[in-house]
Amino acid sequence: MSSKNILSSLENVIQKFEEKNFIEKKSNRDRGVTYTPQPIAHFMVLNIFKIFFDDIPKISKIFKGNFNFSSLKQLIKRNGNIRGAFWNKINCIKILDPSCGTGRFLIAIAKILFNFYKAFESEYTDYEIKKNIIQNHIFGIEIDKASYNISKLRLVKWLYTDNFSLLNESISNNPLPGEIEDFLNKVDLNFNLFNLDYLLDYEAEDIDIIIGNPPYVENKKILEKEFKKNLKREFESAYKLFDLSVVFIEKSLKLLKNRVGCLSFITTNKFLSADYGVKIREILLRNTEIKEIINISSLPIFKSTAAYPIILFIKKEKNRSNLISIKKFDAIKDINSGIYMKIIEFAQSSIYKFPSLVIPLSENIELIEELYSKFSVISENFKDLKIIYRPYGFIEWAKNSKYVKQNISSAKDLLLLGTGNVGRYFIDFNKKIKIAQKRYQRPYYAYNVVFKEIWKDLSNEKLIFREIAKDLSFVYDPGVFTNLTGLYFLRVPSLDTNQLFSLLAILNSDLINKLFKSLYGTLHMSGGYLRINGSFIKRIPIPEFLPESLSRISKSIHFLTQLKHEILHKSVFNSGDIININFLEKILAHLHLLSDSIVNQLYHISQKDSNIERILEISENIPEIEFKFINTYYTHEQFKTYSREELNANYEKIKNWYLEIYHEI
């Protein structure tokens, strides 16, 4: 076989291996394996060099956008000082990919380094330059033996592409693993590639650049208990339900040169705001400059993945004045041309003001800073705050489904809701609940003495919110509902009913919804859904003053929203002459505007609507609506419902108030 055909065989082996692994998607997901598209790898290499050479501004500038080899060559030819400084940095540079896979980053790095050397018009041949790069500048770790060998093959192919006459060894088109290893052993090349566990087994120091796409493996998929135990012992970031990618970041920071080393990873965005990510966020803020975070989750190639990726660029240097730049790519072609959307730039030090050091990807940084600088979080303002989730245990909730009954058994029983029953200001009583392969409609949860303590909280008034929702969705509970999983209960014993309704309006407001998404939007799931943890709600800034006028508005919104839901689902008799649904929606829209305006005023947010002041003046006259349920769904003495006369009278009071406002405005 000719040397040229051998190179063709190498390309065939590499391509077949990657295609086979790509098809085996489930296996790849479990191991956290994803292949990096070459345009992304190329961009990351250029961008990390831009940061690495920031102490030589004229060199750094060349890497903005597409790398211009001619510009680099001319610059170092004209300027001896720059030439010397540039040579000193690349002559002994060490670049590591800690999860090199099949070598895509290694090749992208090698090609750029080759251009660096060529810019110096070296007397060495291309083959000698390439061999020097592979043997002295490029380092890679890969735990999977087959991928590790493919990385080597990729470098061999690159080395001999324009020098194929020098390649004397041969390999078949469909080699067995043993044949690949024999081929590599015979090639005259000393690799700095290692087949081992990067996190626990690899030791090195003074690495200049670390770049790659480390595996994203969720905590529950790290199945080896001893491995997980060792990670917790070795790494500060192995905290709570950590994933492997954050440990890769911490390990890499330990290996980088101080004040010089740079890191670029494709990784999930989850650690930026998740509870488990607080330790790695502390490490990054304490020891690095976070230069850029680029959101690439919109790229079509990542749409089938469960994780939402970002590209992280950091430098191992402590600098309190550093600015973080948040950017976004929407298409691969934008990466090729270096066209990105710049979302915002803000001071890294400002993150210390944010709850749990969350790093937002939102443009609403000023809003976050303003609210957290002026207001304490809800857990500080209300010391008796209780957030209840899975009240019957995190593990035993399925087992406790035996207490679910279709009929009431005692006056102490509670009413069981599922996640899908709860909306913003309303409850859908017609949606069935699925528990342990059974479906129930409006079931009860039987009292048992073992639940005595938790029953005290559940039997008192509280707010309910969904764990998974597109928006913050809170509803009032007079103390009759419970849940097995998927809902949270928020109870503040020191607040009376009016204050609780006022708090409900704040938590359901557009302002707090916007704030929440700005902070925790990185935890979004497919379909635009958010994961809303109780710990996040505890960190929402809340005014100490909960005005009665807001409480009355909140009660009216609650009443009308539930009424609208019942009418639309034909769960309550309605004559169009009594309640016109279109007019009801018009009143609701006005009440939401009024509620949001008062919330904005509480937070000292400027108002754009010129009528707001007048609306606020007459909002004091909004009628008081006593809370009851619209329809008699349960035979439970605490499930109190309006009579037909009460329901119509409440609607008329709100309608007349609205008409008065409408005419005055």
N, C-alpha and C positions, 0 to 999 in steps of 0.2 A: 504494500500500500504506500502511495506517495505521501510525502509530508503534507501536501495541500489537502489530500483526502483525509488524512488524520485529523486536521483541524475541522473539517466538515463533520467528521464523526464525533468530535468533542462537542460541537454545537448541537448535534442531534441528541447526544446523551443528556446534555444540560436541559434542552427544551422538553424532552420526553419526561424527565424527572419532575420538572416544575408543573407540567400539564397533569401528570398523575397525581401529584400532591394537591393541586388546585381542585381537582375533581373530588378528592376525598375531603370534602368540606367539613363534615362533622368531626372527623379526627383532628383536623387543623384547628377548629374552634376550641376543642377540649384542651389542646396543647398551647393555645394562644398564638398559633402560627398564622401569619398573613404575609404575603409577598408585597414588597414595596414597588409600585410602578416606577419605571426608570426615570420618567420626568421629575417625579417627586424626589427620588434619590439624588438626581443631578442638582435640583434646586437646593436641597438641604446642604449639599457639599459646598456649593458656591456661597450660600448665605453664611455658613459657619466660618468659611474663610474670610468673608467680609468682616465678621466680628473678631476673628482671630488676629487680623491685621489692622485693627482699629488704632493701634499705636503708630501705624504708618498710613496716615489718612489718604494719601494719593494712591496707595496700593488698594486700600479698603474700598475706595470709590469705584475701582474697576469691576468689583464683584456685584455692584448694584445693577440689577437687571441681568442681561446676558453677559457672560464673561467674554471680554474682548482680548484675545491673545496678542493681537498686533499692538494694542494700546499698552499692554504690560511690557512687551518687548521694547517699544520705543521709550517708555518711561525709564526703565533700568539702564537703557543704553545712554540716555541723556544725563542722568543724575547718579553720580557715583555714590553719594551718601545713601540714597534710597536703595541702590543696587546692593550695597554692603549690608544694610539692615535687613533687606528682604532675604538675602542669601543666608544670613545668620539664623533666620527663623526657619527656613525650610531645610537647611543642610542636615539638621539632626532631628527633624520633626517626627513624632511618633503619633500615629492615628489608629484608634482602636474601634472596631465594631464588636460589641460584647455579645451579640446574638446574630452572627453574620449570615445565617441561613445558607443560601446558595451563592452569596458573594456579590449581590447587586451593589451594595454600598462600597464594597472594596474596589470594584471595577470603576465606579464613578470617581472615587478618590484617586485611584491610580492614574486615570486619564488626566485629571487636573494637575496632579503632581508632575506628570510627564510634560505637560505644557509649561510648567514652571521651569523645569530643567532646560527645555528647548529654548526658552526665552534668553537663557544665558549663552546661547550659541556654543554649547559644550563640544569638546573634541571627541566625546564618547559617542559610540554608535547608539542607535535607538534601542537595540537589544540590550546593550550594557546599562543604559539608563533605566529601562523597564525592570531589568533584573535587580538593580540596586534598589528601586522603589519597593519591589516585592520583599526583598530580603532585609531591608533596613527601616522602612517607613510604615509599612502596613501590618497591622495586627488584628487577629480575629479569633473569636471564641464561638464555638457551636457545639451544643450538647448532643445533637442528633448526628450520628456517625455518617449516615448517607449524605445529608446536606453538607456536612463538613468536607467530605470528599468532592462534592460538586463545586464548592467554593474554590478548592484547589484547582480543579479542572478549568474553571472559568479564568483563573489567573494564568494558567499555563496557556490557554488559548490566546489570551491577550498578549502574552509575552512573545508568542511565535507567529502572530497574525501576519506581520510584515517580514518575518524572518523564518518562514516555515522550512527553509532548506536546512536550518540548524537542528530541526527536530528529528531525532533518529529512532524514537520509540513509536510503537503502533498500538492501536486500540480498536476493537470491533464496534459495530454500530449499536449492538445490544449487549454491552458487557455485564457480567456478573460483578457483584461488589468486590470479590477477590481480584478480578482482572483490573478493576479501576485502581485498587491499592497497589498492585504490582506495577502498573503503568506509572503512577505517581512516584513510587520509590526509585524508579529508574531515571526519572527526569532530573537533570542537574539543577536543582533549585532548593534552597533552604527556606521553607515557609515559617512565618511566625503565626501560624494558625494552630489552635489547640482544641482538641475534642474533650471538653470537660465542663463542669458546672461553674459558670462564671461567678455566681453569687457566693458560693462557699469554698471553691477550690482554687480560684485564680488569684494570684498575687502579683502586683506590679506597682510601679510608682512613676511619677513624673510623666504622665501621658499628656500630650498637648491637646489633642482633640478626641473626643469620644462621640460617635455618631451611630445611629441605627434605629431599628424598629423592634424594641424589646417585646417579649411575649406579654400579652395581656391575659392573665389567668385570674379569674375571680377567686375569692377566698374559698368558697365552697367547693371549687374544683381542684384545689391544692390538696390532694387526697393523702399524700404521705405524711403521717402525723409527726414522724421524727424530723423530716425536712422542714415542716412548718415550725416545729419547736426550735430547731437550730436557727431559722431565720429570725424568730422573735428574740433569741438570745444575742444575735450578732447585730441586728439593725434596729435603730430607733424608729424607723418608719414602718416596721412590721407591727402595726398597731390596729387593734380592733379587727374589723373585717377587711384588712389590707389586701390589695391585689399585687401580683408579682412586679408589675411595671414600676411601682413606687420604690420597691427595694432595689431595682436596677438603677434608678436615679441616684439613690443614696450611695450605693456601692461605687458608682461611676465617679461621684464627687470626691470620694476618698482617693481615687487613683489619679485625678487630674492635678497638674501643676498649680500651685498657688499663684494667683494674680495673673496667670497666663492661660490656664486650661479652659477650653470651651466645650460645651456639650450641646448636641442636637438630637432629640428623640421624636419619633412619631409615637404618640401614646394616647390613651383614652383621656378625655377631658374630665372624667369623674372625680379624680383626686383634687381638682381645683376647688370643689365645694363640699364633697362628701365628708362625713364625720371622721372616717378612717384616715383621710388625707391631711388632717391637721398637723401631724408630726412631720410629714415631708414638706408641707408648706412652711413650717417653722424652720426647717433645715435650709430650705431655699432662701428664705428671707434673711436668715442669719449669716449665710456663707456665700451668697452669690448675687450677681446682677442678673435679674430676669430681663433679658434683652427684648425678646419678641415671643408672642404666642400667636400662632396662625391657625385659625379654625378651618379645617378641611373636611368637616363632616358632611358638607353639601355635595362633595364630589360623587358622581354616580357610582364609582367603583366601591364606595363604602356603604352604599344604601342597603346592601343585604347583610351587613354586619350588625351585631347587637351593640357594639361600642361606637362612640362618637369621637373620632380622632382629632387631635391637634398636633401641630409641630411646635416643640418647645426649644427655644434657643437661650442658653444661659452661659455666663462666664463666672469662673470661680474667683470672684473678687468681691470684697466688702466695700460697698459704696452707697451711702445713705441718700445720695442725690440722684440715683439711677432712675430713668424713666422706662416704664414698660410700654411697649407698643403692641396693641391688639390689632390683628389683621385677619383677612378672610379671603380664601380662594373659592370660587364657585365652579370652575371648570379646569380640566387638565390643560387646555390651550392657554389659559391665563397663567398657569405656572410656567409653561414654555416661554411665554413672552414677558414674564415677571410683572404681570398686571394683577394687582391685588386691591381689595377694598380695605382702606385703613379705617378701623372703627373708632379707636380712641387711643390716646397716649396719656398716661398718668404716672404720678410719682409712686415708686415702689413702697416708699415709707408710709403712704396713705393706707396700705393694706392693714397696718396695725390698728387702724380705727374700725375695721370691718369685723363682723361677728366670726369668731373662730378662724380668723385670718383667711377668709374666703377670697379667692382670686377671681373676680368677675370677668366675663368676656363681653360684657354689655357696654353700650355707650353711655349708660346712666350712672356713671361714676360720681358725678356731682350730687345727684339725688341721694345716693348711698351715703356719701360723706356728710351731707347736710343733716339727714335724719339721725344718723348715729352720733353725730357730734352734739345734737341738741336734746336727744331723748334716750332714756334708759330702756332696756329691753323688758319685755313683759314679765320675765321671771324675776327681775329685780324690782319692778314696780309693785308686783303682787306676790309677796313672799309665800303665800299659801297656794299658789298655782299648782294644780295637779294635771298632768297629761297622762291619760290612761289608754293603753293599747294592749290588745289581747288580754282582757281582764282575767281570764281563766288559765293563763299560762301560755308561753310561747311554743311549747312542745305539746302540751296536753289539750290544746284547743279542739283538735279533731275528736279526741277521746271524749271530751265534755259535750259533744254534740248529742249525747244520749239525753240531755236535759231539754232538748228542743221538742216542744209539744205543739200540736195543731190546736189544742183546746186548753183553756186556762185551768190550772189545778189549784191555785190559791191566790189570795189578794196580794201576796208578796211577789208574785211572778212579774217578770219584766217582758217587754215586747222586743222581739229580736229583729234587728235590721241587718241587711247585707250592704256591701259597698255600693251596689247599683241603686239602692233605695234613696240615697242622699244626694240632694242637689243644692244649689245656692239659694237659700231661703225657703226650701220646700223639701218634702219627703214624698217619694213615689210609693204609695202603699200597694199599688197593683203589681209591681214587679216581683216575681217569685225569687226565692232565695234557694240556692243549691248548696246543700251541706251533705258531705259523705255520700255522694251519688244520689241523694234524695232531693226532691224539690218541694218547697213549702211556700204557702201564700199566707202572709201575715201571721207567722208562728209566735208562740210564747216561749219564754225561757224560764223553766221551773226553778223556784227558789230551793236552795239546799243550804243547810247550816254551815257547810264548809266554805260557802261564799259570803259569810256574814259580814266580814270587814269590807270587801269590795262592794258589797250591796249598799253600804252606807253612802258611798260616793255616787254609785250609779242611780240610786233612788232620789237624788237631789238634782236641782236644775243645773244644766251644763250646756255647753255647745258641742256639736258633733262636726267633725270634718273628715273628708275622704283622704285616704293614703295615696290613691292614684286618681288624678283629675287633670283636666286641661287648665283649670284656673282654681285658685283657692275657693273652696266651696264649704261654707259653714252654715249650720242651721241650728235653731234653738230647740232644746229638749227640756221639758218641765221636770224631768226625772223619771221617765217611764221606759226608756230604751236601753238596750244592751246590744252587744255584737261579739262575735267570736274572733274575726280577723278582717282587716281591710278598712276599719274605721278607727278614728281616735276620738276620745272624749276630753274636753277641756273644762275643768272645773276650778272656780275661784270662790271658795266659801265666803270670803269677806265681801263679795259683790252682791248687791241686791238685784232683783229682776230688771229694774230699769237700767242699772249700770251694765248688766250682762248684755242687754239688747243694744246698748250703746257700743260695747266692745264688739258685738256681732257686726254692726255696721262698719266699724273700722276694719275688721279682718276681711270683710267682703268688699271693701272699697277698691276702686280702680288703682288708687295710689299704692296701697299695700300689695295688691296683686302685681303691679309693675315692679315694685321693690323686690318682691319675692322672686320673680322670674329673672330679674337682673342679677340676683345673688346666686340662685340655684338652678337657673335655666340649663346649665351644663349637665344636669342630671335628668334631662328629658328622655322620654322613651319613644318608641315608634308611635306614630299617629299624633305627635304633639303632646302626649300626656306627661305630667310631672309626677315625680315621687315626692310626696310631702311628708317628711318625717316630723315627729313631735319635737325633736331637738331643734329643728329649724324654726318652728313656731315659737319656741321659748325665746328665740333671739330676735324676734320682731320688735322694733322700737315702738313704744306705746306712750301716748300722753297720760299723765296722771289724772287729768280731769276728763271725766266721761259725762258730757252734758245731757241733761234730761231731754232737751229738744231732739237730739240725735236718737235717743232711745225711742221717742214717739214715732219718729220717721221710720226707724228700723222695724217697729211693730207693724206699722202700716204696710211696709214693703213685704214683710213676712206674710201678713194676712192676704194681701192681694196676689202675691206670687203663688201661694198655696191654692188660693181660690181659682186663679187662672189655670193652674195645672189640673185641678179637679174638673173644671168646666170642659177643658179641651179633651180630657179623657172620659167625659160623660159620667163622672163619678158623683156628680151632684146635679140635681134638677135645676135648670135655669131657663127662664123665659127671657128672650132677647129684649123684652120691654123693661125688665128689671135691671139686668146687668148686660151691657153691651161689651163684648170681649175686646173690640177695637178701642173703645173708649177706656176700658180698664188698662190696656197696654199703654195707652197714652199717659194715663195717670202714673203708672209704674215708671215709665221713662223719666217723667218729671221728678218723681220721688228719688230715683237713683241719682239724678243730676244734683238734686238738693243735698242728698246724703253725702255724695262725693265732695261737694263744695264745702260742707261743714267739716268734713275730715281734712280737706286741704287746709282749711283755716286753722284747725287744731295743730297742724304740723307747720304752720306759717308758710305754706306754699302759695305763691302769688296766683291770683285768679284772673282769667282772661275775660270772662263773661261780665259785661257791664251791668247786668241785672242781678248779679249775685248778692250784692249788699241788700238790695230791696227784698230779695227772696229770703235772706237770712233774718231780716227784721220780722217778717210775718210768719216765719216757720214756727215761732213760739205758739201760734194759734192752732197748730195741727192737732187733730183730735186724739184722745187717749183711747187705744184699742186694747181691751183685755185679751190676753192670749187664750185661745182654745183651738181645738182642731175643727176642721170644716165638716168632716164626715164621720159617722159612727162606724169605725172599722173593727173595733175590739170591744169585748164585753169586760172591760177593766175599769174599775171605779175611778182611777186616776187619769184615764183617757177622756177628758172632758171635751164636749163638742158644743158648738153654737146651735141654738134653736134656729128655725127658719127666720123668725122675726129678728133675732140678734144679728144673724148674718147679713140680712138686708139692711138693717139699721146701721151696722158698721160701714157697709159699702156706701150708703147714702151720706154718712158723716164725712168720709174721706172725699167723696165726689164733690160735695158742697164746698168743702175746704179748698179743693183744687180749683173749682170754678171761681171762687172768690179771688184766689191768687191770679188765675188766668186773666180775669178782667182788670185787676189792679196793675198787672204788668203790661 
